[in-house]
Amino acid sequence: MRKQALFAGTIGNIMEWYDFVLYGYFAAQIAALFFPKTNSLAALLSTFAVFAVGFLIRPLGGIVFGRFTDRVGRRKSLIASVGIISVATIAMGVLPTYSTIGLAAPALLLLCRLVQGFAAGGEYTGALTYVVEHAPVNKRARYSGVAVAGSYAGFVLGSLMCILMTSTTTSAQLLTWGWRVPFLAAAPLALIGLYLRLRMDDSPVFAALQRSGHVEPAPLRQAFKIAKKPMLVMVGWSTACSVAYFLSVTFLISYLTTTRHFTPTQSLTIGVVTSVVALVVNLLAGPVIDKLGMKRVAVTSISIVAIWAIPAFLLFQRVDLLGACFIVAVFAVCLGFNAVVTGLSAVQLFPSQVRGTAGA
C-alpha cells in the first residue's frame, strides 16, 4: 500500500518537469510557429514570456489547491492536479499554429501554460503531503526523497526525449512535426498517473482528521493564525535554495552557452548529468536526513555550495564538457540534499489540518 502511494504521489512531479523541459528546449520552434514572423527575437522573447507566466500563476494555484487539499482531501486534490497538467501538456502537442488560426494560436498557447502552471502550483506540495503522511515516522525523509526525485526524473525523461527527436529528425521535420511528438508522448504517463490516483486511498492523516471532525473549514486564515512563523521560515529557506540553484546550475550552464560557446546539445547534456546526480542523491539523502536531522544536513550542504561557488566559476573559464559536468555535479549533490530538506519541511513544519495550504 505504501509503495503504491509513493509512486502515485510521485508521478505528477515527473509530468510537471517533463513538460518544463520540453517547452524550454523547443522554444525556438514554438516561437517560429506561434508568433508573427516579423521579428524572430520578439517572437522568442514572447515565447519565454508565456513560459514565465506559467510560473507566475503557480502561487495562486498553490493557494487554491492547498485549500482544496486541506478541506476535501489529498486524494481528490492530486487527481485534479495530475488531470489538469496532463490535459494541458497533451494539448500543447495538437495546438494549431499562427499560420492556421492567427492570433488565436498564441492565445491558446498562453492558456495551456496558465492552466498547467496553475495545476503545478498545487501538485508539488500536495504530492509531498500525501507521500510523507503515508511514511513511518522514522522514514519520512526517505519518502520525501523519492517524491522530490520525481521532479528530476521528469527533467531527465524530457531531456532524453528532446535529444531523441533532435538526433533523429532534420531541422525541417523538427519544426513541422517533431517538436510535437514529446508532448503527445506524455499521454501514456498521464493515463498511468490518473489510474493510480483514482485507485489510491486518502492519506491516513487526513482520514483521521475526517473521523475526528477536525477538518479545517478555513485553512488559509487558520494557517496565518497558527503557522505564521514556520511559513516565514519556509519562504526564506525555499528562496535561498532557489537562488542557489539558479546561480550554481542555471546561470553556469547559460554562461557556457553564451560565453564559452558550448552547443545547446552540450548544455543539455550538462543539465541531464546534473539531474541524474541530483536524482540519485535525493534517493540516498533520505536515510542520512532521518538519522542526522534536517538542520544539520541543510546547514552543511548550503555551506558547501557557498564555498564551492568561487573556485567553480574560475574553473569554468577553461574547462571542457567533462570538467563542466563535474563542477555542476558537485553543486547537484548539495542541492539534492537541500531539495529533500525543503520537501520534508513543507510537510513537517505545519499542523496537519493546514498542511496543504501552509506548505504551498
Wavefront OBJ file of the C-alpha trace (Angstrom):
o trace
v 0.000 0.000 0.000
v 2.790 2.415 0.900
v 4.713 1.652 -2.295
v 1.607 2.322 -4.370
v 1.049 5.611 -2.525
v 4.684 6.538 -3.095
v 4.516 6.019 -6.857
v 1.057 7.560 -7.213
v 2.215 10.643 -5.334
v 5.422 10.990 -7.331
v 4.134 10.611 -10.891
v 2.662 14.125 -11.034
v 6.067 15.663 -10.303
v 7.507 13.628 -13.181
v 4.894 15.035 -15.575
v 5.310 18.607 -14.343
v 9.052 18.752 -15.022
v 8.796 16.713 -18.210
v 6.642 19.485 -19.673
v 9.005 22.141 -18.280
v 11.967 20.739 -20.241
v 10.029 20.303 -23.484
v 8.807 23.878 -23.604
v 12.230 25.318 -22.792
v 14.112 23.149 -25.291
v 11.682 23.662 -28.170
v 11.292 27.407 -27.529
v 12.802 28.306 -30.914
v 10.344 26.072 -32.799
v 7.399 27.319 -30.727
v 8.429 30.937 -31.357
v 8.601 30.349 -35.112
v 5.204 28.641 -35.257
v 3.019 30.516 -32.767
v 4.048 34.166 -33.174
v 4.258 36.585 -36.138
v 7.457 36.180 -38.169
v 8.161 39.902 -38.494
v 10.758 39.805 -35.702
v 12.328 36.496 -34.653
v 13.833 37.943 -31.455
v 10.479 39.387 -30.382
v 8.841 36.025 -31.094
v 11.413 34.190 -28.970
v 11.020 36.700 -26.127
v 7.238 36.310 -26.338
v 7.660 32.540 -26.108
v 9.685 32.847 -22.914
v 7.221 35.429 -21.559
v 4.460 32.835 -21.947
v 6.782 30.346 -20.240
v 7.256 32.769 -17.330
v 3.505 33.290 -16.948
v 3.188 29.623 -16.067
v 5.477 30.226 -13.095
v 3.824 33.476 -12.029
v 0.440 31.802 -11.642
v 1.829 28.941 -9.539
v 1.389 30.707 -6.176
v -2.310 31.210 -6.922
v -2.608 27.554 -7.903
v -0.787 26.589 -4.724
v -3.251 28.514 -2.565
v -6.339 27.167 -4.354
v -5.148 23.559 -4.448
v -3.710 23.815 -0.937
v -7.099 24.877 0.399
v -8.703 22.053 -1.582
v -6.165 19.594 -0.121
v -6.970 20.629 3.450
v -10.747 20.813 3.038
v -11.628 17.992 0.624
v -8.655 15.656 0.862
v -5.213 14.847 -0.503
v -6.523 12.234 -2.948
v -9.092 14.396 -4.746
v -6.661 17.294 -4.991
v -3.983 15.096 -6.577
v -6.449 13.568 -9.041
v -7.456 17.067 -10.149
v -3.907 18.400 -10.442
v -2.481 15.498 -12.461
v -5.542 15.504 -14.712
v -5.214 19.215 -15.470
v -1.436 19.009 -16.025
v -1.953 16.066 -18.376
v -4.591 17.795 -20.487
v -2.507 20.983 -20.777
v 0.662 19.093 -21.731
v -1.003 16.917 -24.378
v -2.925 19.923 -25.742
v 0.411 21.610 -26.458
v 1.114 18.849 -28.953
v -2.032 19.457 -31.022
v -2.338 23.261 -30.980
v -2.847 24.874 -34.404
v -0.162 27.404 -35.366
v -0.208 31.129 -36.169
v -0.330 30.439 -39.908
v -3.550 28.463 -39.369
v -5.591 30.490 -36.873
v -3.654 33.736 -36.428
v -3.534 35.409 -33.019
v -5.700 32.680 -31.519
v -2.595 30.440 -31.635
v -0.502 32.379 -29.081
v -3.673 32.915 -27.031
v -4.251 29.150 -26.814
v -0.560 28.622 -26.062
v -0.840 31.105 -23.200
v -3.985 29.371 -21.940
v -2.201 25.996 -21.864
v 0.687 27.459 -19.890
v -1.664 29.205 -17.450
v -3.638 26.026 -16.842
v -0.512 23.890 -16.499
v 1.189 26.365 -14.151
v -1.950 26.732 -12.035
v -2.236 22.973 -11.501
v 1.514 22.554 -10.989
v 1.309 25.062 -8.144
v -0.722 22.559 -6.160
v 0.902 19.351 -7.378
v 4.306 19.513 -5.695
v 3.236 20.276 -2.123
v 0.123 18.125 -2.438
v 2.179 15.141 -3.566
v 4.747 15.625 -0.802
v 1.992 15.912 1.786
v 0.345 12.716 0.577
v 3.597 10.736 0.384
v 5.044 11.848 3.729
v 1.738 11.260 5.527
v 1.968 7.623 4.428
v 5.525 7.265 5.727
v 6.592 5.725 9.055
v 7.803 8.458 11.413
v 11.435 7.319 11.172
v 11.382 7.185 7.345
v 9.755 10.466 6.378
v 12.875 11.877 4.724
v 13.249 8.712 2.628
v 9.705 9.038 1.316
v 10.220 12.757 0.739
v 13.399 11.971 -1.203
v 11.540 9.666 -3.582
v 8.832 12.282 -4.211
v 11.419 15.004 -4.849
v 13.365 12.658 -7.143
v 10.283 12.572 -9.356
v 10.994 16.159 -10.417
v 14.496 15.274 -11.583
v 13.203 12.096 -13.230
v 10.819 14.247 -15.260
v 13.687 16.527 -16.260
v 15.822 13.579 -17.371
v 12.943 11.946 -19.254
v 12.086 15.200 -21.013
v 15.729 15.858 -21.898
v 16.164 12.377 -23.349
v 13.041 12.863 -25.478
v 14.443 16.171 -26.759
v 17.787 14.555 -27.608
v 15.988 11.676 -29.347
v 13.915 13.978 -31.544
v 16.762 16.324 -32.466
v 19.045 13.416 -33.348
v 16.511 11.500 -35.469
v 14.846 14.329 -37.418
v 16.017 17.071 -39.755
v 15.572 20.734 -38.835
v 12.567 20.948 -41.161
v 10.962 17.822 -39.699
v 11.559 19.053 -36.156
v 9.862 22.350 -36.965
v 6.963 20.748 -38.833
v 6.019 17.889 -36.510
v 8.974 16.581 -34.500
v 8.611 19.013 -31.583
v 5.008 17.846 -31.048
v 5.884 14.181 -30.504
v 7.310 14.515 -26.953
v 4.215 16.443 -25.819
v 1.919 13.750 -27.216
v 4.145 11.056 -25.718
v 3.033 12.290 -22.291
v -0.351 10.591 -22.836
v 0.638 7.104 -21.557
v 2.255 8.598 -18.463
v -0.861 10.700 -17.881
v -3.138 7.661 -18.097
v -0.953 5.732 -15.651
v -0.978 8.687 -13.255
v -4.758 9.047 -13.365
v -5.268 5.297 -12.989
v -3.055 5.116 -9.897
v -4.579 8.170 -8.266
v -8.148 7.074 -8.881
v -7.347 3.771 -7.150
v -5.467 5.180 -4.156
v -6.998 5.892 -0.741
v -6.629 9.204 1.017
v -3.736 9.644 3.429
v -4.206 8.133 6.911
v -3.612 11.560 8.449
v -6.473 13.194 6.533
v -8.700 10.172 7.172
v -8.069 10.650 10.900
v -8.979 14.347 10.625
v -12.261 13.392 8.961
v -13.109 10.776 11.589
v -12.424 13.192 14.441
v -14.279 16.079 12.799
v -11.155 18.289 12.796
v -11.030 19.130 9.084
v -10.323 22.874 8.959
v -13.088 24.812 7.115
v -10.920 27.933 6.599
v -7.344 26.629 6.203
v -5.832 29.802 4.708
v -6.967 32.014 7.567
v -6.051 29.375 10.138
v -2.601 28.882 8.588
v -1.749 32.547 9.099
v -3.116 32.313 12.615
v -1.242 29.255 13.894
v 1.656 28.709 11.463
v 2.884 32.178 10.518
v 6.444 31.717 11.821
v 7.046 28.318 10.143
v 5.651 29.773 6.904
v 8.175 32.631 7.035
v 10.986 30.163 7.739
v 9.854 28.062 4.784
v 9.713 31.064 2.439
v 13.218 32.153 3.468
v 14.732 28.693 3.095
v 12.996 27.986 -0.234
v 14.145 31.339 -1.602
v 17.738 30.673 -0.550
v 17.707 27.229 -2.182
v 16.119 28.557 -5.377
v 18.705 31.334 -5.678
v 21.495 28.825 -5.025
v 20.144 26.523 -7.731
v 19.716 29.176 -10.401
v 23.134 30.722 -9.717
v 25.067 27.467 -9.446
v 23.343 25.455 -12.175
v 21.127 27.519 -14.496
v 23.455 30.535 -14.692
v 26.614 28.467 -15.148
v 25.068 26.395 -17.941
v 23.850 29.585 -19.659
v 27.338 31.054 -19.219
v 28.865 28.087 -21.043
v 26.461 28.561 -23.956
v 26.781 32.329 -24.334
v 30.420 32.940 -23.343
v 32.247 29.643 -23.882
v 30.131 28.817 -26.955
v 29.092 25.348 -25.865
v 26.433 23.906 -28.181
v 22.814 23.550 -26.987
v 23.275 19.767 -27.006
v 26.347 20.063 -24.759
v 24.428 22.333 -22.385
v 21.523 19.901 -22.322
v 23.986 17.091 -21.582
v 25.248 19.003 -18.546
v 21.648 19.509 -17.453
v 20.927 15.791 -17.767
v 24.061 14.869 -15.789
v 23.086 17.378 -13.102
v 19.576 15.956 -12.842
v 20.763 12.339 -12.733
v 23.207 13.176 -9.923
v 20.527 15.097 -8.002
v 18.026 12.263 -8.516
v 20.431 9.677 -7.082
v 21.290 11.995 -4.190
v 17.569 12.516 -3.458
v 17.175 8.775 -3.014
v 20.300 8.462 -0.848
v 19.722 11.619 1.205
v 16.614 10.339 2.963
v 18.320 7.890 5.355
v 21.008 10.487 6.134
v 18.435 13.159 6.987
v 16.349 10.702 9.003
v 19.459 9.944 11.071
v 21.174 13.360 11.371
v 18.173 15.694 11.200
v 17.158 18.378 8.713
v 19.005 21.318 10.272
v 22.470 19.742 10.320
v 22.200 18.486 6.748
v 20.779 21.783 5.463
v 23.498 23.947 7.026
v 26.272 21.645 5.784
v 25.022 21.411 2.209
v 24.304 25.124 1.726
v 27.726 25.967 3.213
v 29.468 23.712 0.685
v 27.553 25.432 -2.132
v 28.799 28.836 -0.920
v 32.410 27.655 -0.550
v 32.482 25.891 -3.934
v 30.947 28.823 -5.862
v 34.093 30.935 -6.413
v 36.520 28.175 -7.485
v 33.763 26.701 -9.656
v 33.288 29.962 -11.557
v 37.053 30.384 -12.032
v 37.385 26.829 -13.330
v 34.521 27.417 -15.751
v 36.758 29.783 -17.729
v 38.769 26.865 -19.160
v 37.029 23.518 -18.629
v 35.794 21.146 -21.318
v 32.451 19.314 -21.269
v 33.626 16.648 -18.808
v 35.039 19.251 -16.418
v 31.852 21.304 -16.595
v 29.794 18.213 -15.763
v 31.970 17.572 -12.700
v 31.740 21.159 -11.429
v 27.957 21.291 -11.743
v 27.629 17.764 -10.320
v 29.239 18.945 -7.058
v 26.528 21.580 -6.783
v 23.922 18.959 -7.668
v 24.987 16.751 -4.742
v 24.485 19.578 -2.250
v 21.299 20.849 -3.851
v 19.947 17.297 -3.946
v 20.185 17.174 -0.153
v 18.632 20.639 0.101
v 15.709 19.635 -2.109
v 14.811 16.753 0.203
v 15.077 19.020 3.254
v 12.821 21.565 1.534
v 10.262 18.942 0.563
v 10.154 17.433 4.038
v 9.962 20.876 5.661
v 6.954 21.782 3.518
v 5.083 18.989 5.291
v 6.670 18.527 8.695
v 6.717 22.164 9.836
v 2.939 22.575 9.667
v -0.063 21.133 11.546
v -1.926 18.501 9.543
v -5.171 20.489 9.303
v -3.476 23.360 7.354
v -0.566 21.440 5.827
v -1.599 21.731 2.188
v -2.277 25.465 2.404
v 0.705 26.474 4.544
v 3.171 24.313 2.605
v 2.087 25.788 -0.717
l 1 2 3 4 5 6 7 8 9 10 11 12 13 14 15 16 17 18 19 20 21 22 23 24 25 26 27 28 29 30 31 32 33 34 35 36 37 38 39 40 41 42 43 44 45 46 47 48 49 50 51 52 53 54 55 56 57 58 59 60 61 62 63 64 65 66 67 68 69 70 71 72 73 74 75 76 77 78 79 80 81 82 83 84 85 86 87 88 89 90 91 92 93 94 95 96 97 98 99 100 101 102 103 104 105 106 107 108 109 110 111 112 113 114 115 116 117 118 119 120 121 122 123 124 125 126 127 128 129 130 131 132 133 134 135 136 137 138 139 140 141 142 143 144 145 146 147 148 149 150 151 152 153 154 155 156 157 158 159 160 161 162 163 164 165 166 167 168 169 170 171 172 173 174 175 176 177 178 179 180 181 182 183 184 185 186 187 188 189 190 191 192 193 194 195 196 197 198 199 200 201 202 203 204 205 206 207 208 209 210 211 212 213 214 215 216 217 218 219 220 221 222 223 224 225 226 227 228 229 230 231 232 233 234 235 236 237 238 239 240 241 242 243 244 245 246 247 248 249 250 251 252 253 254 255 256 257 258 259 260 261 262 263 264 265 266 267 268 269 270 271 272 273 274 275 276 277 278 279 280 281 282 283 284 285 286 287 288 289 290 291 292 293 294 295 296 297 298 299 300 301 302 303 304 305 306 307 308 309 310 311 312 313 314 315 316 317 318 319 320 321 322 323 324 325 326 327 328 329 330 331 332 333 334 335 336 337 338 339 340 341 342 343 344 345 346 347 348 349 350 351 352 353 354 355 356 357 358 359 360
